Amino acid sequence: MNRRHFTRNALLAAGELSLLSSASPASIFSHRKAKSISVHVGKTVEITRAHDRCWFPSLYRFGNKDLIVDMSMHADTTHPDGGFHQGYCISRDNGLTWSERTPVENFGGVWADIPQPKNGVWTITSHVTGKESEQDFLFTRCTLTDTGAGTPNAGLKVDTRNDIKLHLQQATQGVMFTASIIPSRDGGLLTCIYTHTRQDPKYYHVSCARSDDAGLTWREGTVISAVKDDNPFPGMGTEGPCEASMARLADGRLFVIYRTGSDGYMGIAYSSDEGRTWTPPQLIVYKGVEPRVRLLSSGILACSTGRPGPVTMMFSLDGIGKDWSNQTPIFHDMSTRYTEFIEIAPNKLFLVYDSVPYGWKEIPATDTKAFNAIYGTFIDIEVHT
């Protein structure tokens, strides 16, 4: 998959990386009183459909509470012919109904979970749009203003700039931003990236990236997880650490969960110093692609993912991300299993995902009834204390 080393001595020390056990991965962990929950899967709505490509959705919420879903309308390639064709739909009633799909170029990617004027958000494209050197890559930033707020019609003003720079520590074969952008406690911005280096092109590694100028320039910081000496750790997939999602826990630490390949278990890591250092990563006994993680208002950590199985939600009841339970299947039909969700009200989630009946292949022209689609499902969490 194109949608998606540095070494660190402490990263993969012998015996430090294992499947989840009853032992805490670090002494700094603090566990809150365990809860139980009931997960209720509610209504599913169709957001948009197309006979052509219509997949890999992402989801964001404007300050005025309107929702926006964007989706890829091009093949799953790093540099598609004709550019990065996207589309978006807007909901003004908390996801119940959606506008017609509007086409747009160089849109979507990693959303900034940063307060903006009530009708504005910004996003950085995941894909490289330019290169200054083997270590300096350019991306497009889109600032979106919801011009149709208060009306039933969709409307966005999209301002773009193509000079968002990311500096890497080594020459690389390619790099992608992943998941979302969150504020650091010292005034900067943090997100995750994953990349192949020229020196070690076989496996991806995932790193923490930081910006100190409101997201205009970025630099690669500490590696979160990598393969050392061409020796993949047990349970890892064939691609290496990639597609990561970062969240801030209730105790202030940063938590990252990441993919290691469609055939491998996902990994987790923690930072207690704003991403400067990370705990040796562990694998958890769940597989998935591009996991999305958020801390809910109840203190529970929620994650959406999928592959090889259905689109799935799972939950860490103590809000730490070490132990997961309440795996809830959402969508069993053919899908890329790329997902995104938000908490639209306390303990009420809205999850988006795609349906692609022919998988990565195009729908044949002879099958006039088939279509690719983006769906959204409402999920209620009942907390028992």
ZIWO-V40035 format. One record per pair of residues at least 12 apart in sequence whose ideal C-beta (glycine too) atoms are under 7 Angstrom apart, sorted by sequence separation. I is the first residue (numbers start at 0). J is the second residue. D is the distance in whole Angstrom. If there is no record, write none. Layout:
I_J_D ; I_J_D
This chain:
56_68_5 ; 57_69_6 ; 72_84_4 ; 88_100_5 ; 110_122_5 ; 143_155_5 ; 144_156_4 ; 178_190_7 ; 193_205_5 ; 208_220_6 ; 243_255_5 ; 244_256_6 ; 255_267_7 ; 268_280_4 ; 290_302_5 ; 291_303_5 ; 313_325_6 ; 338_350_6 ; 339_351_5 ; 357_369_7 ; 56_69_7 ; 72_85_6 ; 109_122_6 ; 178_191_6 ; 206_219_5 ; 207_220_5 ; 226_239_5 ; 243_256_7 ; 254_267_7 ; 255_268_5 ; 267_280_6 ; 301_314_5 ; 313_326_5 ; 338_351_7 ; 356_369_5 ; 56_70_5 ; 71_85_6 ; 72_86_5 ; 86_100_4 ; 87_101_6 ; 108_122_5 ; 109_123_5 ; 124_138_5 ; 143_157_6 ; 176_190_6 ; 177_191_5 ; 191_205_6 ; 192_206_5 ; 206_220_6 ; 207_221_5 ; 243_257_4 ; 266_280_5 ; 267_281_6 ; 290_304_4 ; 300_314_7 ; 338_352_5 ; 55_70_6 ; 70_85_7 ; 86_101_6 ; 107_122_6 ; 108_123_5 ; 123_138_5 ; 124_139_5 ; 177_192_7 ; 206_221_7 ; 225_240_6 ; 242_257_6 ; 254_269_6 ; 266_281_7 ; 299_314_6 ; 300_315_4 ; 311_326_6 ; 312_327_5 ; 54_70_6 ; 55_71_4 ; 69_85_6 ; 70_86_6 ; 86_102_5 ; 87_103_6 ; 108_124_4 ; 109_125_6 ; 141_157_6 ; 142_158_5 ; 176_192_6 ; 177_193_6 ; 191_207_6 ; 192_208_5 ; 206_222_5 ; 207_223_6 ; 224_240_4 ; 241_257_7 ; 242_258_4 ; 253_269_7 ; 266_282_5 ; 267_283_6 ; 288_304_6 ; 299_315_7 ; 311_327_6 ; 337_353_7 ; 355_371_5 ; 53_70_6 ; 54_71_6 ; 69_86_7 ; 86_103_7 ; 107_124_7 ; 108_125_4 ; 123_140_5 ; 175_192_7 ; 191_208_7 ; 206_223_6 ; 240_257_5 ; 241_258_5 ; 252_269_5 ; 253_270_4 ; 265_282_7 ; 287_304_3 ; 288_305_7 ; 299_316_6 ; 311_328_6 ; 312_329_6 ; 354_371_7 ; 69_87_4 ; 84_102_7 ; 85_103_5 ; 141_159_5 ; 174_192_6 ; 175_193_6 ; 189_207_6 ; 190_208_5 ; 204_222_6 ; 205_223_5 ; 252_270_6 ; 264_282_4 ; 265_283_6 ; 287_305_6 ; 288_306_5 ; 300_318_5 ; 311_329_6 ; 334_352_6 ; 335_353_6 ; 353_371_7 ; 354_372_5 ; 52_71_7 ; 53_72_6 ; 68_87_7 ; 85_104_7 ; 87_106_7 ; 105_124_6 ; 121_140_6 ; 122_141_5 ; 140_159_7 ; 205_224_5 ; 240_259_6 ; 252_271_5 ; 264_283_6 ; 287_306_6 ; 299_318_6 ; 300_319_7 ; 309_328_4 ; 310_329_5 ; 334_353_5 ; 353_372_7 ; 52_72_5 ; 67_87_6 ; 68_88_5 ; 84_104_7 ; 121_141_7 ; 139_159_6 ; 140_160_5 ; 174_194_4 ; 189_209_6 ; 204_224_7 ; 223_243_7 ; 239_259_6 ; 264_284_6 ; 265_285_6 ; 286_306_7 ; 298_318_5 ; 300_320_5 ; 309_329_6 ; 310_330_4 ; 334_354_6 ; 335_355_6 ; 353_373_6 ; 354_374_6 ; 51_72_7 ; 52_73_6 ; 83_104_6 ; 85_106_4 ; 121_142_5 ; 173_194_6 ; 188_209_7 ; 204_225_4 ; 238_259_7 ; 253_274_6 ; 264_285_7 ; 265_286_7 ; 286_307_6 ; 309_330_6 ; 329_350_6 ; 333_354_7 ; 334_355_6 ; 46_68_5 ; 52_74_6 ; 67_89_5 ; 82_104_6 ; 83_105_5 ; 85_107_5 ; 121_143_7 ; 139_161_5 ; 173_195_6 ; 187_209_5 ; 188_210_4 ; 238_260_4 ; 264_286_6 ; 265_287_6 ; 309_331_4 ; 330_352_6 ; 332_354_6 ; 333_355_6 ; 351_373_6 ; 352_374_6 ; 66_89_7 ; 82_105_7 ; 105_128_7 ; 119_142_7 ; 120_143_5 ; 140_163_5 ; 171_194_5 ; 172_195_4 ; 187_210_6 ; 236_259_4 ; 237_260_5 ; 263_286_7 ; 333_356_5 ; 351_374_7 ; 65_89_6 ; 66_90_4 ; 119_143_7 ; 137_161_6 ; 139_163_7 ; 171_195_6 ; 187_211_5 ; 202_226_4 ; 235_259_4 ; 236_260_2 ; 294_318_6 ; 310_334_6 ; 351_375_5 ; 65_90_7 ; 119_144_5 ; 137_162_6 ; 138_163_4 ; 171_196_5 ; 172_197_6 ; 235_260_7 ; 236_261_6 ; 237_262_6 ; 265_290_6 ; 333_358_6 ; 350_375_7 ; 65_91_5 ; 118_144_5 ; 137_163_7 ; 170_196_7 ; 171_197_6 ; 188_214_5 ; 236_262_5 ; 240_266_6 ; 310_336_6 ; 349_375_6 ; 350_376_5 ; 66_93_7 ; 118_145_4 ; 137_164_6 ; 138_165_7 ; 167_194_7 ; 169_196_5 ; 170_197_4 ; 192_219_6 ; 236_263_2 ; 261_288_6 ; 66_94_6 ; 169_197_7 ; 172_200_6 ; 201_229_7 ; 235_263_5 ; 285_313_7 ; 310_338_6 ; 349_377_6 ; 350_378_6 ; 135_164_6 ; 136_165_5 ; 169_198_6 ; 202_231_7 ; 234_263_6 ; 258_287_7 ; 305_334_7 ; 72_102_7 ; 118_148_5 ; 234_264_5 ; 258_288_5 ; 306_336_4 ; 347_377_7 ; 348_378_4 ; 135_166_5 ; 258_289_6 ; 305_336_3 ; 129_161_7 ; 134_166_6 ; 223_255_6 ; 258_290_7 ; 304_336_7 ; 347_379_6 ; 348_380_7 ; 128_161_6 ; 134_167_5 ; 224_257_6 ; 305_338_7 ; 346_379_7 ; 105_139_4 ; 180_214_7 ; 256_290_5 ; 304_338_7 ; 346_380_4 ; 106_141_6 ; 134_169_7 ; 203_238_6 ; 204_239_6 ; 205_240_4 ; 303_338_4 ; 105_141_7 ; 134_170_6 ; 202_238_7 ; 203_239_4 ; 204_240_6 ; 205_241_6 ; 256_292_5 ; 346_382_6 ; 69_106_6 ; 133_170_4 ; 134_171_7 ; 202_239_3 ; 203_240_6 ; 303_340_5 ; 69_107_4 ; 133_171_7 ; 136_174_6 ; 203_241_4 ; 205_243_5 ; 254_292_7 ; 285_323_6 ; 312_350_7 ; 123_163_6 ; 283_323_7 ; 47_88_5 ; 83_124_7 ; 46_88_5 ; 224_266_6 ; 310_352_5 ; 83_126_6 ; 165_208_7 ; 224_268_6 ; 330_374_7 ; 223_268_5 ; 249_294_7 ; 261_306_5 ; 127_173_7 ; 242_288_6 ; 244_290_5 ; 246_292_5 ; 248_294_6 ; 256_302_6 ; 261_307_7 ; 296_342_6 ; 127_174_7 ; 193_240_7 ; 235_282_7 ; 242_289_4 ; 244_291_5 ; 246_293_6 ; 247_294_7 ; 291_338_6 ; 295_342_5 ; 301_348_7 ; 303_350_6 ; 329_376_6 ; 193_241_4 ; 234_282_5 ; 244_292_5 ; 246_294_5 ; 288_336_5 ; 289_337_5 ; 291_339_5 ; 297_345_7 ; 77_126_6 ; 126_175_7 ; 193_242_7 ; 249_298_6 ; 288_337_6 ; 291_340_6 ; 293_342_7 ; 296_345_5 ; 297_346_6 ; 44_94_7 ; 47_97_7 ; 57_107_5 ; 125_175_5 ; 193_243_7 ; 44_95_7 ; 46_97_5 ; 59_110_5 ; 125_176_5 ; 168_219_5 ; 295_346_7 ; 101_153_6 ; 125_177_7 ; 163_215_6 ; 164_216_5 ; 165_217_4 ; 166_218_5 ; 167_219_5 ; 191_243_4 ; 205_257_5 ; 2_55_7 ; 47_100_4 ; 57_110_7 ; 62_115_6 ; 123_176_6 ; 164_217_7 ; 166_219_7 ; 221_274_6 ; 267_320_6 ; 62_116_7 ; 63_117_5 ; 98_152_7 ; 99_153_7 ; 103_157_6 ; 105_159_6 ; 191_245_5 ; 220_274_6 ; 221_275_6 ; 223_277_5 ; 246_300_7 ; 62_117_4 ; 63_118_6 ; 98_153_3 ; 190_245_7 ; 221_276_6 ; 62_118_7 ; 189_245_7 ; 221_277_6 ; 224_280_4 ; 61_118_6 ; 223_280_7 ; 89_147_7 ; 61_120_6 ; 91_151_7 ; 59_120_6 ; 89_153_4 ; 133_197_7 ; 181_245_6 ; 191_255_6 ; 256_320_7 ; 88_153_7 ; 177_242_5 ; 178_243_6 ; 209_274_7 ; 177_243_5 ; 178_244_4 ; 181_247_6 ; 254_320_5 ; 312_378_6 ; 109_176_4 ; 112_179_5 ; 113_180_7 ; 178_245_6 ; 207_274_4 ; 87_155_7 ; 108_176_6 ; 109_177_7 ; 112_180_6 ; 109_178_6 ; 110_179_5 ; 111_180_4 ; 112_181_5 ; 113_182_6 ; 249_318_5 ; 109_179_6 ; 110_180_7 ; 248_318_6 ; 109_180_6 ; 248_319_7 ; 2_75_6 ; 1_75_6 ; 140_214_7 ; 0_75_7 ; 1_76_6 ; 1_77_5 ; 65_145_6 ; 109_190_6 ; 299_380_7 ; 63_145_7 ; 65_148_6 ; 61_145_5 ; 63_148_5 ; 189_274_5 ; 297_382_5 ; 185_273_6 ; 184_273_6 ; 183_273_5 ; 123_214_7 ; 77_173_6 ; 111_214_7 ; 178_291_7 ; 5_168_6 ; 5_169_7 ; 3_175_6 ; 3_193_6 ; 4_196_6 ; 4_199_4 ; 4_202_6 ; 5_204_6 ; 3_203_7 ; 4_204_5 ; 10_222_7 ; 10_224_7 ; 7_222_5 ; 10_225_6 ; 11_227_4 ; 16_232_5 ; 18_234_6 ; 5_222_4 ; 10_227_6 ; 7_225_7 ; 6_225_6 ; 5_225_6 ; 4_225_4 ; 6_227_5 ; 11_232_6 ; 29_250_6 ; 4_226_6 ; 3_238_7 ; 3_241_4 ; 3_242_5 ; 25_269_6 ; 27_271_6 ; 18_264_7 ; 94_343_7 ; 93_343_5 ; 25_278_5 ; 24_278_6 ; 94_349_5 ; 24_281_5 ; 19_281_6 ; 16_279_6 ; 36_299_7 ; 15_279_4 ; 16_280_6 ; 17_281_7 ; 18_282_5 ; 19_283_5 ; 16_281_6 ; 19_284_6 ; 16_282_7 ; 18_284_6 ; 12_279_7 ; 31_298_7 ; 10_279_6 ; 9_279_6 ; 38_312_7 ; 36_314_6 ; 36_316_6 ; 55_335_6 ; 54_335_5 ; 58_339_4 ; 60_341_5 ; 94_375_5 ; 34_316_5 ; 55_337_5 ; 57_339_5 ; 58_340_7 ; 33_316_6 ; 56_339_6 ; 58_341_6 ; 68_351_6 ; 94_377_7 ; 33_317_6 ; 75_359_6 ; 31_317_5 ; 30_317_5 ; 31_318_6 ; 38_325_5 ; 40_327_7 ; 30_319_7 ; 36_325_6 ; 38_327_5 ; 40_329_6 ; 28_319_6 ; 28_321_7 ; 58_351_5 ; 56_351_5 ; 56_352_7 ; 24_321_6 ; 56_353_6 ; 23_321_7 ; 55_353_7 ; 54_353_4 ; 54_355_5 ; 19_321_7 ; 19_322_7 ; 70_373_5 ; 46_351_7 ; 68_373_6 ; 50_362_6 ; 54_371_6 ; 56_373_5 ; 53_371_4 ; 52_371_7 ; 53_372_7 ; 50_370_6 ; 53_373_6 ; 49_370_6 ; 48_370_4 ; 49_371_6 ; 48_371_7 ; 48_372_4 ; 47_372_7 ; 47_373_5 ; 45_372_6 ; 46_373_4 ; 46_374_6 ; 45_374_6 ; 46_375_5 ; 44_374_7 ; 43_374_6 ; 44_375_5 ; 43_375_7 ; 43_376_5 ; 42_377_5 ; 40_376_6 ; 41_377_4 ; 41_378_6 ; 40_378_6 ; 41_379_6 ; 38_378_7 ; 39_379_4 ; 38_380_6 ; 39_381_7 ; 36_380_6 ; 37_381_4 ; 36_381_6 ; 36_382_5 ; 36_383_6 ; 34_382_6 ; 35_383_4 ; 34_383_6 ; 34_384_6
